[in-house]
Amino acid sequence: MDLFSFIECSNQTRSLSALFELLVNCASDEGFSQVAYGALTFTEAVRLPNHPPPAVAMNFPSHWCDRYFERKYYEIDPVVRRTPTFSGPFAWDELGSRCQLQAGEQLVLDESREAGLRNGVSVPLFGPLGRVSVVSFASRHDDVEPALRMSRLNALAWQFHVAFGEMNPRLKQDCSQIELSDRERDCLRWIAEGKSSWDVGMILKISDNTVNFHVKNVMKKLKTTNRTMAIIKAIRLNLIELPGGSESSFPM
């Protein structure tokens, strides 16, 4: 399932369980069948039953979940602790080299791998008022390559996060009055096609600085923190139509 099919299906969901099942199915197609969604810097009102904070929805092995919450591993889990310091998706295996992990943090990573959570990838999700959430993906197998799936998992995570926010009264924003200029639409739809700011500038005969200016305006109007989320929200709100339709090269 490509991103646009995922957006279309998630638009039709009316419950967290259905939306999460859709995310799991799409992630499984990429080789990552184990998925968790958590709210790190605030208490989420909507969550699946028997999912204590910071978890909102997860399908990690039940024996690992029991151990994780009984021992309060979320207090020392390096994914929970370190996610707010990353600006984009990261592999769990990178944490040891990029951060100076404490013994307890390394213990959680080692035990999670023993529990069957291999080749973990987490996607930081930033929202208004400093809110930080995360979607984590893991595989049951050793032969998947996280680096090759990172952009696809990133797009899935952001789309899930946006769709969930729209069904959550505490996070839902009124987007009915949002309007984009013709130039803002042009810039965003070409970026959705996988073009860089320089490429878009050449196509539209404007400077890449002007492209960036328009994209920043779009992000401000949509109240998003990055281009991926801006594109996803614009597609969901029917604010842009892509030149390539379903064959777009937007990463998914």
WONOR-V859029 format. One record per residue. N is the residue number from 1. PSI is psi in degrees with one decimal (NA if undefined). OMEGA is omega as a letter, one per 30 degrees, with the letter a starting at -180 (999 if undefined). NEAR is the number of other C-alpha atoms within 10 Angstrom. Layout:
N/PSI/OMEGA/NEAR  N/PSI/OMEGA/NEAR
This chain:
1/126.6/l/13  2/175.2/a/15  3/-40.8/a/19  4/-34.3/l/19  5/-38.8/l/11  6/-42.0/l/17  7/-45.4/a/20  8/-43.9/a/12  9/-41.8/a/13  10/-27.1/l/22  11/-25.2/a/15  12/-6.7/a/11  13/148.4/a/16  14/8.0/a/13  15/154.2/l/14  16/-39.9/a/19  17/-42.1/l/14  18/-40.2/l/13  19/-41.6/a/19  20/-39.5/l/23  21/-38.9/l/15  22/-43.4/l/17  23/-44.8/a/20  24/-42.6/a/21  25/-42.7/a/16  26/-40.7/l/20  27/-34.3/l/23  28/-33.5/l/16  29/-25.4/l/10  30/-1.4/l/19  31/7.2/a/19  32/89.7/a/26  33/-10.9/a/20  34/121.2/a/22  35/142.1/l/26  36/141.1/l/18  37/127.1/a/23  38/152.5/l/24  39/111.8/a/20  40/-33.0/a/22  41/13.1/l/13  42/163.1/l/13  43/118.6/a/15  44/128.8/a/17  45/-35.5/a/10  46/122.0/l/16  47/158.8/l/21  48/151.4/a/14  49/145.7/l/9  50/28.2/l/9  51/91.5/a/14  52/152.4/l/13  53/146.4/g/16  54/1.6/a/20  55/139.1/l/22  56/-41.7/l/25  57/137.1/l/24  58/151.8/l/22  59/26.3/l/14  60/157.5/a/18  61/135.0/a/13  62/-38.5/a/11  63/-32.6/l/9  64/-41.0/l/16  65/-43.3/l/17  66/-46.3/a/11  67/-42.0/a/12  68/-45.8/a/17  69/-34.5/l/15  70/-39.5/a/10  71/5.1/l/11  72/43.6/a/11  73/-21.7/l/17  74/-17.3/l/19  75/-19.8/a/14  76/-0.1/a/18  77/121.1/a/18  78/-26.6/l/22  79/-45.1/l/23  80/-44.4/a/21  81/-40.7/a/13  82/-18.1/a/14  83/-45.2/a/20  84/-15.0/a/19  85/-6.8/l/8  86/141.6/l/12  87/-12.1/a/12  88/-178.0/a/16  89/148.8/a/21  90/152.3/l/21  91/141.6/l/18  92/-33.9/a/19  93/-17.5/l/14  94/-17.6/a/11  95/-39.1/a/17  96/-34.5/a/14  97/-26.9/a/8  98/-19.3/l/8  99/153.9/l/10  100/92.2/a/10  101/141.9/l/14  102/165.0/a/12  103/-41.5/a/9  104/-37.8/l/14  105/-44.2/l/21  106/-35.1/l/17  107/-44.4/a/16  108/-43.9/l/18  109/-43.4/a/21  110/-43.9/a/13  111/-33.2/l/14  112/-37.8/l/19  113/-41.3/l/16  114/-27.5/a/11  115/-3.5/l/16  116/9.7/l/17  117/95.8/a/24  118/152.9/l/24  119/46.3/a/21  120/144.3/l/23  121/134.2/l/25  122/144.6/a/26  123/111.5/l/27  124/138.6/a/24  125/113.4/a/27  126/137.4/a/20  127/-170.9/a/15  128/157.3/l/10  129/30.5/l/6  130/15.0/l/10  131/138.2/l/14  132/126.7/l/17  133/175.1/l/24  134/140.5/l/26  135/127.6/l/26  136/138.5/l/24  137/143.4/l/29  138/157.7/a/27  139/155.6/l/24  140/-8.1/a/17  141/156.6/a/14  142/-14.8/a/10  143/3.7/l/10  144/152.9/a/16  145/102.4/a/13  146/-37.7/a/23  147/-33.4/a/12  148/-18.1/a/10  149/-2.1/a/17  150/-47.2/a/21  151/-36.1/l/17  152/-43.9/l/17  153/-36.0/l/26  154/-47.2/a/24  155/-41.0/l/20  156/-45.0/a/24  157/-45.5/a/26  158/-40.7/l/22  159/-43.4/l/24  160/-45.2/a/22  161/-43.7/l/20  162/-45.6/a/22  163/-40.5/l/23  164/-41.8/l/22  165/-33.5/a/16  166/-21.7/l/16  167/-3.3/a/16  168/113.1/a/16  169/-29.8/a/11  170/-22.4/a/11  171/-14.6/a/15  172/135.2/l/13  173/147.7/l/12  174/107.5/a/9  175/9.4/a/12  176/-24.5/a/7  177/8.0/a/6  178/131.6/l/12  179/137.3/l/13  180/144.5/l/17  181/164.5/l/11  182/-40.1/a/9  183/-38.0/l/14  184/-41.3/l/19  185/-44.2/a/20  186/-46.7/a/22  187/-44.8/a/25  188/-39.7/a/28  189/-32.2/l/24  190/-34.5/l/24  191/-36.8/l/22  192/-23.6/l/25  193/1.6/l/18  194/9.1/a/14  195/146.5/l/17  196/169.9/l/16  197/-37.8/l/21  198/-44.6/l/16  199/-45.7/a/17  200/-39.9/l/24  201/-40.4/l/19  202/-40.5/a/12  203/-43.3/a/13  204/-2.6/a/15  205/45.0/l/9  206/168.6/a/14  207/157.7/l/15  208/-28.4/l/17  209/-37.7/l/12  210/-38.7/l/16  211/-47.8/a/24  212/-36.6/l/19  213/-45.8/a/13  214/-40.2/a/20  215/-39.7/l/24  216/-36.8/l/18  217/-41.2/l/15  218/-45.8/l/24  219/-38.6/l/20  220/-43.8/l/13  221/-38.8/a/15  222/-3.7/l/20  223/48.5/l/16  224/163.6/a/20  225/-4.5/l/15  226/169.6/a/16  227/-39.3/a/16  228/-47.7/a/19  229/-36.3/l/23  230/-44.3/l/24  231/-45.3/a/25  232/-45.4/a/24  233/-38.8/l/23  234/-39.3/l/21  235/-45.0/a/18  236/-34.8/a/18  237/5.9/a/12  238/35.9/l/9  239/-18.7/l/16  240/149.6/l/21  241/132.0/a/15  242/138.4/l/18  243/-35.7/a/13  244/3.1/a/13  245/-137.8/a/10  246/-10.1/a/12  247/11.8/a/11  248/150.0/a/18  249/9.4/l/14  250/132.9/a/23  251/111.1/l/18  252/NA/999/17
